[in-house]
Amino acid sequence: MVETKWIGTQEVFRRFDPGVLTSLSPDDVDHMAADTRIIRNRCKIEAIIGNAQRMLDLEKEPGSFHGYLRSKCDEFAGLVKDMRKNFKFLGDMGAYYFFYVEGEQVPDHEEWMHSRA
């Protein structure tokens, strides 16, 4: 069930491709807000689209988003702090999963969760 939900979320958010997300129209956002496969909070949908644009903006100088991350900090906590300043609706857990999906080094999940308690 969880995997099916994740696949639906990836489909709705166009596989989280920043270039595709930033080209979505208001009609596309309306359709997303009506799609039962995701949490239909319009502010969060718009934040994801805005975050995709911010990601593209941040990668311009170092040439890639990973280059941007490496230019900021090698410490996970520092990267999370920087991301929370630059992106909307991004908490610690969201940042953890974002880095994980992006292939960045993240702390062991169990240890990290224990440290957050």
C-alpha positions as CSV (number, residue, x, y, z in Angstrom):
1,M,0.0,0.0,0.0
2,V,2.7,2.5,0.9
3,E,4.7,1.8,-2.3
4,T,1.5,2.2,-4.3
5,K,0.9,5.6,-2.6
6,W,4.5,6.6,-3.3
7,I,4.1,5.7,-7.0
8,G,0.9,7.8,-7.2
9,T,2.7,10.7,-5.6
10,Q,5.6,10.5,-8.0
11,E,3.1,10.4,-10.9
12,V,1.2,13.5,-9.7
13,F,4.4,15.4,-9.0
14,R,5.9,14.5,-12.4
15,R,8.6,12.3,-10.8
16,F,9.7,15.5,-8.9
17,D,11.5,16.8,-12.0
18,P,12.2,20.5,-11.2
19,G,12.1,21.5,-14.9
20,V,8.7,19.9,-15.4
21,L,7.3,21.1,-12.1
22,T,8.2,24.7,-12.8
23,S,6.3,24.6,-16.1
24,L,3.0,23.6,-14.6
25,S,0.1,25.8,-15.3
26,P,-2.6,27.0,-12.8
27,D,-4.9,24.4,-14.4
28,D,-2.3,21.7,-13.7
29,V,-2.3,22.8,-10.1
30,D,-6.1,22.6,-10.0
31,H,-6.0,19.0,-11.3
32,M,-3.3,18.1,-8.7
33,A,-5.4,19.7,-5.9
34,A,-8.3,17.4,-6.9
35,D,-6.1,14.2,-7.2
36,T,-6.9,11.8,-4.3
37,R,-3.5,10.2,-4.5
38,I,-1.9,13.1,-2.7
39,I,-2.7,15.3,0.3
40,R,-4.6,18.0,-1.5
41,N,-3.4,21.1,0.3
42,R,-3.0,23.7,-2.4
43,C,-0.4,25.7,-0.4
44,K,1.8,22.6,-0.1
45,I,1.4,21.8,-3.8
46,E,2.4,25.4,-4.7
47,A,5.3,25.2,-2.3
48,I,6.6,22.0,-4.0
49,I,6.5,23.8,-7.4
50,G,8.1,26.9,-5.8
51,N,10.8,24.7,-4.2
52,A,11.5,23.2,-7.6
53,Q,12.1,26.7,-9.0
54,R,14.3,27.5,-5.9
55,M,16.3,24.3,-6.6
56,L,16.9,25.4,-10.2
57,D,18.0,28.8,-9.0
58,L,20.4,27.5,-6.4
59,E,22.1,25.2,-8.9
60,K,23.0,28.0,-11.4
61,E,26.2,29.2,-9.8
62,P,27.9,25.8,-8.9
63,G,26.5,24.1,-12.0
64,S,24.4,21.5,-10.2
65,F,22.2,21.2,-7.2
66,H,24.7,18.7,-5.7
67,G,27.4,21.2,-6.3
68,Y,25.4,23.8,-4.4
69,L,25.0,21.4,-1.5
70,R,28.7,20.6,-1.4
71,S,29.5,24.3,-1.4
72,K,27.4,24.9,1.7
73,C,28.4,22.3,4.3
74,D,29.5,18.7,4.6
75,E,27.7,18.2,7.8
76,F,24.1,16.8,7.6
77,A,22.7,19.1,10.3
78,G,24.1,22.2,8.5
79,L,22.7,21.1,5.2
80,V,19.3,20.6,6.8
81,K,19.4,24.1,8.3
82,D,20.3,25.6,5.0
83,M,17.6,23.8,3.2
84,R,15.0,24.9,5.7
85,K,16.0,28.5,5.1
86,N,15.6,28.1,1.3
87,F,12.6,25.9,0.9
88,K,8.9,26.2,2.0
89,F,7.1,23.5,4.1
90,L,10.4,21.6,4.6
91,G,10.9,20.2,8.1
92,D,13.7,18.0,9.4
93,M,12.0,14.8,8.3
94,G,11.2,16.2,4.8
95,A,14.9,17.3,4.5
96,Y,16.1,13.9,5.6
97,Y,14.0,12.2,2.9
98,F,14.9,14.8,0.3
99,F,18.6,14.1,0.8
100,Y,18.0,10.4,0.8
101,V,16.1,10.5,-2.5
102,E,18.7,12.8,-4.0
103,G,21.4,10.2,-3.2
104,E,23.1,12.4,-0.5
105,Q,24.7,10.9,2.5
106,V,22.3,10.8,5.4
107,P,22.7,9.5,9.0
108,D,21.4,6.0,9.9
109,H,17.6,6.4,10.0
110,E,17.1,4.8,13.4
111,E,19.9,6.8,15.0
112,W,18.7,10.0,13.5
113,M,15.1,9.4,14.6
114,H,16.3,8.6,18.1
115,S,18.3,11.9,18.2
116,R,15.2,13.8,17.1
117,A,13.0,12.4,19.9
